[in-house]
Amino acid sequence: MRKFRFKWLAAGLAIAAFTGSQAQAEPAALYHGGPIITMDGDSPETVEAVVVRDGLIAFAGPEAKARTLAGADAIDRDLHGATMLPGFIDAHSHFTAALQGANTLDLSDPPVKDIPGLLDALHAYVAARDIPEGGWVIATQYDQEELSERRQVTRAELDAALPGRKVVLLHISGHGLVANSTALAAAGIDETTAVPPGGMILKDEQGQLTGALFESASFLLFPVMPQPTEEEKLAALDAAQMRYAREGYTHAQDGATQASDLPFFLSEAAGEHMFIDLALLPFYTQLDDLLSRDDLQFGSYRGHVKLQGIKFILDGSPQARTAYFTRDYANGSPAGHHPWHGQPVVDEETFTRLARKVNDRGWQIFAHANGDAAIDMAIHAFDALGIVAGDDRRPIVIHSQFQRPEQLADYARIGVGPAYFTNHTYFWADVHRSNFGKEVVDFISPLRAAKAAGLHPSNHSDFPVTPLDTRLMMWTSMARVSKSGVVSGPDQRVSAYAALQALTTGPAWQIFEENRKGRIHAGLLADFVVLDRNPLETPTDAIRDIAVLETIKEGRTIWSRN
Ligand SMILES: [Zn+2]
């Protein structure tokens, strides 16, 4: 970050010294000397050179012409053989999560391996932070599948290990948590608490709370948990953006913005601190409040921040067995009950009613749906609203993971953009295979079939659910190999070019910015990523090892490895 600020400042000083005035335009920059993949069109094309002026791409084409256009005073940006691409566009992640690291314990770094190890990590955190009795201990990236016991830690175990503290372990899926007695009491949750619609409050055989809350039931705890202050968030904003920039992203998404965070993101102070673009998806639970405001401009930037659309959640996650399917999970419900095929978080009627308000207002709809039954709900609602592809409303179904093949035709008819999540083929395909048949898991995040159906698919990390690593995402969409080495749907593997489209042109279309970002073409933003190897000429197994050398936003270097 320091480096970025310094470079920006240094460039400004250089211009001032050269021209004797700060009002003069900056000289053009000439990029050349390595493959420049434009992502313009359906097959790979490279150009020799790019001219950048005032943050925009002025020219992309032959080097001789570029030199003439750039002028004698152009800044020379020799790639020295490195590969340049359009900056990556984050199709779905949770930027807010990158802001919250300061006051939480990350259980994945270093990873805890079993329940005693988990309790030790919590102890060490309490000691290091000197957290007093009554204080909050909030841990993130909790995943019982990564514990050797392969079960949830219990309220009783947390009570015994950390008496007096309020302990909350946030599940890696973002769809649940485990809390101890003191934390549950702070939120007024006990055995008699009514289960909110679409939620689960787990109890043991004696009817006692286990501490595990899923989906809407987990929301009961959030209001009493401490939130970072405005000052803490501002201080964390630079580091949060650098986490994206170092992966080559020039655009990030906050995939479920809480109403309480909106004033911060829309503030002038936050706007001044943003140097990558950020698209916000306000969460639907405060929809009426949002609709009543006439100061909210959706679809256009203020500085680097844009209100993109409204985020709905229709179901849970398949690895936590809370996604909503038309078929049963072999392993039953999270509590082990059979038969179980998940459940929706909102009923179809409610979703349709709320989605209609959003659509009538001209705002874009983003619906999280993992299981095929939740995807059916989205399709039914869009049909009820009369949305067809020709209207160009572009409703986005985030994850769209367990689609049935025939649902792709529905997407094409309605004009839905699927935001896929191929990292599941690596991280959780083995878990999915224990629940569902091969043909179901083989069609997870079907990038290739979606392209064949004429859709504009994107690929995402859902950070903090999986790492922001863009090359890992490329690799999972190309290899589809699980942790245990099983390939899910070899016929859905994509080429390196299609993998890159899902990180550039696909997400640009999904946010209505295809004429602004995602390609290297005259008139578009000069947002680039420079890689140490050309992904189009790298064997699939080595894709993960490609390094980001530099990230450039509107002509400015915002991150570089050296
Ligand atoms: Zn998400």
Residues whose N, C-alpha, C, O or C-beta is under 5 A from the ligand:
A	BS01	ZN	G255 D462
